[in-house]
Amino acid sequence: MKDRLVEAVVGWARRSNYRQVVLDVGNANAPAIGLYARHGFVSTGTTGTLPAPRAHVTEQEMVFHYDSIHGERRKGERQVADPLE
């Protein structure tokens, strides 16, 4: 079920001509980090915390990239998350 949900979101973004999918995931949530990594998401190195009263929860940003010409993903390259022109 989890894999199908990630695949559905990534597929929708591709069909909607987005260059990338960006998400935040809790650093303590190893199963979710592994799930996203299996689907080609990579950490951007950007981290943050949740607002109070959960400011103790840290998150990391992960991104999945598409090749703008061939519809394939690119790993690790940062781009603005906007629709293709």
trRosetta pair geometry for C-beta under 8 A, 3 or more apart (Angstrom, degrees):
i j d omega theta_ij theta_ji phi_ij phi_ji
1 4 5.8 -59 -149 36 29 110
1 5 6.5 30 155 -22 64 105
2 5 5.8 -55 -152 32 31 112
2 6 6.6 27 154 -14 65 104
2 35 5.6 -71 144 -137 128 144
3 6 5.9 -56 -150 38 33 108
3 7 6.1 33 153 -18 67 110
3 35 7.1 -138 -81 -154 65 98
3 38 7.6 -58 -111 101 102 131
3 39 7.3 169 -141 -70 74 115
4 7 5.5 -55 -144 41 32 113
4 8 6.2 38 154 -25 65 104
5 8 5.7 -51 -148 31 30 113
5 9 6.7 26 155 -16 63 103
6 9 6.0 -56 -150 36 32 108
6 10 6.2 27 155 -13 67 110
6 35 6.4 -179 -43 154 150 104
6 36 6.9 -167 -127 -101 140 58
6 39 4.9 -126 140 -57 137 168
7 10 5.9 -57 -142 43 29 108
7 11 5.9 32 157 -21 65 111
7 39 7.0 -140 -70 -128 65 128
8 11 5.7 -56 -144 39 26 112
8 12 6.3 29 156 -21 63 105
9 12 5.8 -52 -147 34 30 111
9 13 6.4 29 154 -18 63 105
9 21 6.5 107 135 -142 103 150
10 13 5.8 -54 -149 36 31 112
10 14 6.4 33 152 -20 64 105
10 21 5.9 -100 -104 -8 69 155
10 39 6.6 -157 -37 167 151 125
10 40 7.9 92 -127 53 152 117
10 64 6.0 -56 -115 116 111 158
11 14 5.6 -53 -148 35 32 112
11 15 6.3 27 156 -14 66 107
12 15 5.9 -59 -147 41 30 108
12 16 6.0 19 156 -11 66 115
13 16 5.7 -65 -143 47 28 106
13 18 4.2 -62 -174 48 89 128
13 20 7.8 -45 163 122 140 17
13 21 4.9 -135 -32 -71 174 106
13 64 8.0 114 75 85 153 116
13 66 7.6 -170 120 -29 103 132
14 17 7.8 39 175 -70 31 26
14 18 7.2 -76 -71 48 26 80
14 66 5.9 149 -108 -98 85 146
14 71 6.3 72 -163 -159 114 95
16 83 6.9 -87 144 -115 84 106
17 83 5.2 55 99 -164 98 89
17 84 4.2 -102 170 35 103 105
18 21 6.8 84 111 -66 137 68
18 66 7.2 112 97 15 63 133
18 81 6.9 7 -167 -168 110 75
18 82 7.7 -167 -137 115 74 17
18 83 5.8 -63 -90 -103 59 57
18 84 7.2 -161 -103 -17 11 82
19 65 6.8 -16 155 -147 75 75
19 66 5.9 -143 -159 51 37 95
19 68 6.0 -17 -116 -81 94 100
19 79 5.2 -83 129 108 139 143
19 80 7.5 63 55 78 142 56
19 81 6.9 -150 61 -127 95 42
19 82 6.9 23 13 59 116 53
19 83 7.8 157 -14 -143 81 16
19 84 6.1 126 -58 -66 85 82
20 63 5.4 -4 -180 -171 127 104
20 64 6.2 157 -160 80 71 51
20 65 4.8 -26 -101 -102 98 60
20 66 6.7 -154 -75 11 47 78
20 79 5.7 152 -17 63 132 106
20 81 5.4 -93 70 -106 100 81
21 41 7.6 -74 87 -96 101 103
21 63 7.0 157 80 -155 49 54
21 64 4.5 1 51 52 98 105
21 81 7.9 85 -111 -133 18 117
22 44 7.9 3 -134 -29 103 141
22 61 6.3 -9 -170 -170 100 104
22 62 7.4 161 -153 84 52 45
22 63 5.0 -15 -102 -103 75 85
22 81 5.3 -85 -1 -76 123 145
23 36 6.9 -136 64 -119 134 144
23 41 7.1 -35 39 -136 110 148
23 61 7.3 157 84 -152 36 58
23 62 5.5 -17 64 61 85 91
23 63 7.8 169 22 -82 63 41
24 48 7.1 -43 -137 49 135 112
24 59 4.4 34 176 160 106 137
24 60 7.0 166 -149 81 66 28
24 61 5.6 -37 -94 -95 72 61
24 62 7.7 153 -100 16 23 75
25 29 5.6 -116 171 69 95 125
25 32 5.0 -165 -154 117 128 122
25 33 5.7 163 115 -77 144 73
25 36 6.5 -142 -37 -5 155 149
25 59 6.2 152 74 -154 25 89
25 60 6.2 -25 62 59 77 77
25 62 6.0 6 8 1 115 121
26 29 4.1 88 70 -9 96 111
26 32 7.3 72 46 53 81 138
26 57 5.8 -53 -125 -175 111 105
26 58 7.1 105 -153 81 65 47
26 59 5.5 -56 -93 -98 42 76
27 33 7.9 37 -139 -61 36 138
27 47 7.4 19 -60 -136 123 116
27 58 4.7 -4 8 93 127 98
27 59 6.5 -156 -26 -109 78 21
27 60 5.7 89 -81 -18 84 101
28 57 7.6 -91 17 -141 117 79
28 58 7.8 104 -19 55 87 81
29 32 4.2 1 140 29 116 117
29 33 6.2 136 97 -22 74 88
30 33 5.5 -55 -142 38 34 113
30 34 6.2 36 159 -19 67 106
31 34 5.8 -57 -150 38 29 112
31 35 6.4 35 152 -24 64 105
32 35 5.4 -49 -147 32 35 116
32 36 6.4 30 157 -14 66 103
33 36 6.1 -57 -150 39 29 106
33 37 6.2 30 153 -19 64 110
33 60 7.7 43 -108 56 116 124
33 62 7.5 168 -132 -60 71 145
34 37 5.6 -56 -143 38 30 112
34 38 6.3 36 156 -24 65 103
35 38 5.9 -55 -154 29 28 112
35 39 6.9 10 153 -5 61 109
36 39 5.9 -69 -155 44 34 104
36 41 3.8 -37 162 46 97 142
36 62 5.2 71 141 121 146 161
36 64 7.8 -128 -172 -52 91 109
37 40 7.8 121 -173 -12 31 8
37 41 5.9 -84 -79 66 36 81
37 42 7.4 75 -119 -91 75 47
37 62 7.8 -100 -67 -145 66 141
39 64 6.8 -35 120 -98 95 138
40 64 5.3 80 100 -131 97 100
40 73 5.1 41 164 122 151 164
40 75 6.4 -121 -170 -86 84 102
41 62 4.1 49 163 156 120 119
41 63 6.4 151 -151 70 78 20
41 64 4.7 -58 -88 -60 71 89
42 62 6.4 166 80 -154 21 80
42 63 6.3 -32 60 60 73 74
42 64 7.8 128 10 -85 69 48
42 75 5.1 97 -25 -167 138 91
42 76 5.1 -38 91 -71 161 67
43 60 5.5 -22 -135 156 108 131
43 61 7.1 108 -156 80 61 55
43 62 5.6 -48 -91 -98 48 76
44 60 7.8 169 43 171 73 85
44 61 4.6 -30 38 95 118 107
44 62 6.9 -175 -10 -107 84 22
44 63 5.4 63 -58 -6 110 116
44 78 6.4 87 -140 -94 112 105
45 60 7.9 -31 -119 -156 8 104
45 61 7.8 -27 53 57 34 97
46 60 7.1 129 82 -160 54 60
46 61 4.1 6 72 22 106 128
47 58 6.0 6 -180 -179 114 104
47 59 6.5 162 -156 85 65 49
47 60 5.1 -32 -100 -99 81 67
47 61 7.3 -135 -76 0 34 80
48 58 7.2 165 90 -153 30 64
48 59 5.4 -18 65 59 77 97
48 61 7.7 55 4 -40 103 95
49 55 5.1 48 146 -162 131 62
49 56 7.4 80 -154 -6 120 3
49 57 6.3 128 -157 77 73 55
49 58 5.5 -44 -94 -99 75 59
49 59 7.0 157 -101 12 23 84
50 54 4.2 -17 94 99 133 104
50 55 6.2 -135 77 -92 66 33
50 57 4.4 16 10 67 120 112
50 59 6.9 92 -50 -22 79 116
51 54 7.0 50 75 53 46 81
51 55 6.6 -30 178 -75 19 81
52 55 5.0 -13 -79 -31 63 111
54 57 4.7 -3 160 7 100 119
63 78 7.3 105 45 -109 171 62
64 73 6.0 -53 179 -138 82 129
65 73 5.4 115 82 -166 60 72
65 74 3.9 -54 107 64 129 79
65 75 6.5 -166 36 -75 110 23
65 76 7.6 -75 5 33 136 34
65 77 5.7 55 -88 56 170 91
65 79 6.8 104 -122 16 112 119
66 71 6.2 -32 -171 -155 113 39
66 72 6.8 144 -159 86 62 22
66 73 5.5 -48 -96 -97 44 54
66 74 7.0 5 94 9 9 82
67 70 4.7 2 99 50 129 88
67 71 6.5 -18 67 39 85 15
67 72 4.1 15 16 60 122 76
67 73 6.7 -67 -17 -15 78 5
67 74 5.5 110 -73 -41 71 97
68 84 5.9 151 -144 -112 101 123
74 77 5.0 -17 131 25 125 121
